[in-house]
Amino acid sequence: MNRADFVKEIARQKGMSSQQAYRAVNVVMDTLRIMLVSGEPVEVGGFGTFDVLTDLEGERIPVLKSGKALHRVLNISAAPEGQEVRHG
């Protein structure tokens, strides 16, 4: 799914115009960028934490550490009907 499809899906689910959804997505993405550039991790409950790590050469790398709730949802939806997938 690309950004345009993401915006359309938000508009559909929330019953808003594509323009409103586009603005909302941009506000979220801009806020994430601003916080990460400033060195502030961003925790989104039930989803995960966005952060920046620095590699051995000093390059800053954005990362997402997914949360337990996201892991749970992904594993349940990937399981055969009626079964929960367990890893590790």
N, C-alpha and C positions, 0 to 999 in steps of 0.2 A: 504494500500500500504506500503510495507516495503522499506528499503533503496535500496536494489538491484533493485526492480521494479521502484523506483523513478529515479535511475541512468539510467536505460534502457529507461524510458520515456523521460528524458532530451536528451539523445543521439538521440532518434528517432526524437524528435521535432526540434532539432538543427542540425541534419545531421552530427553528430560527432561520433567518436568511443565511445564505452562503457568505454574504458580506459580514454579518455579525459573527458568524463562526470563525471566519478568517481573522477578524480583529482579535477575537478571544484567543485563538491559537498563537497569534503573533505576540500578544501580551505575555502569555505563558513562556514562550520560547525566548523572548527578550529578557524576561526576568531570570530565567535559568542561566542565560549567558552572562548577564550582569553579575549575578551572585557567584558563579563559577570563576569568572575573571578576577573577582575580588578575593577569591580564596575561600569563599563560604560554601560548605556543602549544602545541598538542598534535599531534605527528606520529604518524600511524598508518601504519607501513610498508606499502607496496603499495597504499595507499588515498589518502592525502593529508594535508595539514596544516590543522588548524582554527586560526584566529587571529581577532583582533579589530582592525579598522581604525577610525580616527576620521575622520569626514567634516569638511568645512569648517565646519560648525556645531557641532562638538564631540560629535556623537552617535556612540556606539560601535556598530559594525556587525559582526556575526559573519560570517566568510567561510570557505569551504573551498577551498583550492588543491589540486586533485586531483593525484595522483601519476602518474608515467609508466606504472606497471603498470596502474592503473585506466584510463588513456587507451587503452592497448594492448588490454585486455580488451573495453572498450566498442566500439572500432573493429573488432575481429575479429568480435565477435558481431553487429555491424550489417551486415557485409559479405555479399554474395551468397555462397552456398556455395563454399568453396575460394578466395575472394579476400579480401585484406585491404584495408580502406578506409584511404586516406591523406588527411590534411587538411594544407593549407598547404604 
